[in-house]
Amino acid sequence: MLLAIAGSVFALSALNGTTPFDGSPGSSGDPLVRTPEWLSAVINIAIAGAMLVFEGMYRKGRLAVVAGGAVLLLSLEMAIATFEFENIQVYTAPVAICLIGLGLSIRRSEPLLGHHMLLHEGLFILGAAVLVLPPAEQSFEPGGANWGLLVILEGMALLAVGLTLFQRWLAVAGVVTLVAVAARYVVDNTANGNIPYWAMLGVAGLLLLGVGVLMLLEREWWDRTKARMARWWLEQEDSGPGDEPPDAEPALQP
């Protein structure tokens, strides 16, 4: 029923001329993304996406939740476009976060590259690429050395999330990012920004070293934390519609 309501909301917006896909500028001559019609379309699409997500969660349908999340992401991108940012990272970062979040929400999937990589792990690689490549490309531009610091921070974040949630390909993506940045700075050691390359590598190395020492000093706490995360993340399975919980007792036969 909610699916029908969501479709009706968007259909009404289209009939009223509030859909952004006709490419017509506003009556005041403003850019399309600054018109009231664009804002109305953003709101209608967000409502439709929220309804899809609620419908999927209510009926425990993963496909509807994913579709609703994609619609919400579209409304978010359209909302961001109203500010007319020139940096593409403003648009790619939400996509990357959604891809990684979608991969984290799936605990089991079909093999993508045999047993070496599953389908949801491929989402990790895709999300990491969408997150890291834009700032990496901008770091090669004149005066773009500071973007290299952002790439280092993103690589460390991927590594931290991968180690914490036991996601090997997220950890691999973080390690590859850090190694690639270090290799680039070793080859091209002439900084073209405000922060020298050696300073970036030194700070990143000290942070990683500090985290490693902290994990050694607080090993018992780290082991307990990993055990709790394993019980919550690896052993918890989503129950389908009508499924009994794992600890439920079998019903008595008459």
C-alpha positions in Angstrom: 0.0 0.0 0.0 2.8 2.4 0.9 4.4 1.6 -2.5 1.2 2.8 -4.2 1.2 6.0 -2.0 4.8 6.7 -2.9 4.0 6.3 -6.6 1.0 8.6 -6.2 3.1 11.3 -4.6 5.6 11.4 -7.4 2.8 11.2 -10.0 1.0 14.1 -8.5 4.2 16.1 -8.5 4.7 15.3 -12.2 1.1 16.4 -13.1 1.7 19.6 -11.2 4.8 20.3 -13.2 7.2 20.0 -10.3 9.4 17.2 -11.6 12.9 18.4 -12.5 13.3 16.2 -15.5 11.9 18.5 -18.1 15.0 20.7 -18.1 13.0 24.0 -18.3 14.4 27.0 -16.4 12.5 28.8 -13.7 10.1 31.6 -14.5 12.4 34.1 -12.8 15.4 33.1 -15.0 17.2 31.5 -12.1 19.1 28.2 -12.7 16.9 25.1 -12.6 18.3 23.9 -9.3 17.3 27.2 -7.6 13.7 27.1 -8.7 10.7 26.2 -6.4 9.9 23.3 -8.8 13.3 21.7 -8.1 12.8 22.1 -4.4 9.3 20.6 -4.6 10.7 17.7 -6.6 13.4 17.1 -4.0 10.8 16.9 -1.2 8.5 14.6 -3.1 11.3 12.2 -4.1 12.5 12.2 -0.5 9.0 11.3 0.8 8.7 8.6 -1.8 12.1 7.1 -0.8 11.2 7.3 2.9 8.0 5.4 2.2 9.8 2.7 0.3 12.3 2.3 3.2 9.5 2.1 5.7 7.6 -0.4 3.6 10.7 -2.6 3.2 11.4 -2.5 6.9 7.8 -3.2 7.8 7.6 -6.2 5.5 11.3 -7.2 6.0 12.0 -6.8 2.3 15.6 -6.0 1.6 15.0 -5.0 -2.0 12.4 -2.4 -1.1 14.8 -0.9 1.5 17.7 -0.8 -1.0 15.4 0.8 -3.6 14.1 3.4 -1.1 17.7 4.1 0.0 18.6 4.8 -3.7 15.7 7.1 -4.0 16.7 9.0 -0.8 20.2 9.2 -2.2 18.9 10.8 -5.4 17.0 13.4 -3.4 20.1 14.1 -1.4 22.2 14.6 -4.5 19.5 16.9 -5.9 19.4 18.9 -2.6 23.2 19.2 -2.8 23.0 20.4 -6.4 20.9 23.4 -5.2 24.1 24.9 -3.6 25.9 24.5 -7.0 29.2 23.2 -5.5 32.0 22.9 -8.0 34.0 20.1 -6.2 32.8 16.7 -7.4 33.7 15.2 -4.0 30.5 16.8 -2.5 28.5 14.5 -4.8 30.7 11.3 -4.7 31.2 11.1 -1.0 27.5 10.3 -0.2 27.5 7.7 -3.0 30.6 6.1 -1.6 29.2 6.0 2.0 26.0 4.5 0.8 27.8 1.8 -1.2 30.0 0.9 1.8 26.9 1.0 4.1 25.0 -1.3 1.8 27.9 -3.7 1.8 28.0 -3.6 5.6 24.3 -4.3 5.8 24.7 -7.6 3.9 26.3 -10.4 5.9 26.2 -13.1 3.3 26.1 -12.9 -0.5 27.0 -14.7 -3.6 30.6 -15.2 -4.7 31.9 -12.5 -7.0 35.5 -13.7 -7.6 35.1 -17.2 -6.2 35.7 -17.5 -2.5 38.2 -14.7 -2.6 35.6 -11.9 -2.9 31.8 -12.0 -2.2 29.3 -9.7 -3.9 28.9 -7.4 -0.9 32.7 -7.2 -0.6 32.8 -5.9 -4.2 30.6 -3.0 -2.9 33.4 -2.2 -0.5 35.9 -1.9 -3.3 33.5 0.1 -5.4 32.6 2.5 -2.5 36.3 2.9 -1.6 37.2 3.8 -5.2 34.4 6.3 -5.4 35.5 7.8 -2.1 39.3 7.9 -2.7 39.8 8.5 -6.5 38.3 12.0 -6.8 40.6 13.6 -4.1 43.5 11.5 -5.3 43.0 12.9 -8.8 42.7 16.5 -7.5 45.9 16.0 -5.5 47.9 15.9 -8.8 46.6 19.3 -9.8 48.7 22.5 -9.0 48.2 23.4 -5.4 46.4 20.2 -4.7 48.9 18.6 -2.3 46.5 19.2 0.6 44.0 16.8 -1.0 46.7 14.1 -0.4 46.2 14.6 3.3 42.5 13.9 2.9 43.3 10.7 1.0 45.5 9.6 3.9 42.7 10.2 6.3 40.2 8.3 4.1 42.6 5.4 3.9 43.1 5.3 7.6 39.3 5.4 8.1 38.8 2.5 5.7 41.5 0.5 7.5 40.0 1.3 10.9 36.4 0.3 9.9 37.7 -2.9 8.2 39.7 -4.0 11.3 36.8 -3.1 13.7 34.1 -4.9 11.7 36.3 -7.8 10.4 35.8 -6.8 6.8 38.9 -7.9 5.0 38.4 -6.0 1.8 37.7 -2.7 3.5 41.0 -3.2 5.3 42.7 -4.1 2.0 41.3 -0.9 0.4 42.7 1.2 3.3 46.1 -0.4 3.1 46.3 0.0 -0.7 45.3 3.6 -0.4 47.9 4.4 2.2 50.6 2.5 0.3 49.7 4.2 -3.0 49.9 7.7 -1.3 53.2 6.8 0.3 54.6 5.5 -3.0 53.5 8.7 -4.8 55.1 10.9 -2.2 58.3 9.0 -2.4 58.5 9.4 -6.1 57.3 13.0 -6.2 58.8 14.5 -3.1 58.4 18.1 -4.2 55.4 19.5 -2.3 53.2 21.9 -4.2 51.0 22.9 -1.3 51.2 24.3 2.2 51.9 20.9 3.8 55.2 19.1 2.9 54.9 15.5 1.8 57.3 14.3 4.4 55.1 15.9 7.1 52.0 14.1 5.9 53.7 10.7 5.8 55.2 11.3 9.2 51.9 12.3 10.8 50.2 9.3 9.2 53.0 6.9 10.4 52.9 8.3 13.9 49.1 7.9 14.1 49.3 4.3 12.9 52.1 3.6 15.3 50.2 5.1 18.1 47.1 3.0 17.4 49.3 -0.1 17.3 50.9 0.7 20.6 47.6 1.4 22.2 46.2 -1.9 21.0 49.2 -3.7 22.5 48.8 -1.9 25.8 45.1 -2.4 26.0 45.1 -5.8 24.5 42.5 -7.3 26.9 40.1 -4.4 26.1 40.7 -4.9 22.4 40.1 -8.6 22.6 36.8 -8.0 24.5 35.8 -5.4 22.0 36.5 -7.7 19.0 34.5 -10.5 20.7 31.5 -8.3 21.2 31.7 -7.0 17.6 32.0 -10.6 16.4 28.9 -11.7 18.3 26.9 -8.7 17.1 28.1 -8.5 13.5 29.2 -12.0 12.4 26.8 -14.3 14.3 23.6 -12.2 14.1 21.5 -13.1 11.1 18.5 -11.2 9.9 15.3 -13.1 10.4 13.0 -13.3 7.3 9.2 -12.7 7.5 7.6 -15.3 9.6 10.9 -16.8 10.7 11.3 -17.8 14.4 14.2 -16.3 16.3 17.3 -18.6 16.7 16.6 -19.2 20.4 12.9 -19.9 20.0 11.7 -23.3 21.2 9.9 -25.5 18.7 6.2 -25.5 18.9 4.6 -28.5 20.5 2.8 -30.9 18.1 -0.8 -31.7 19.1 
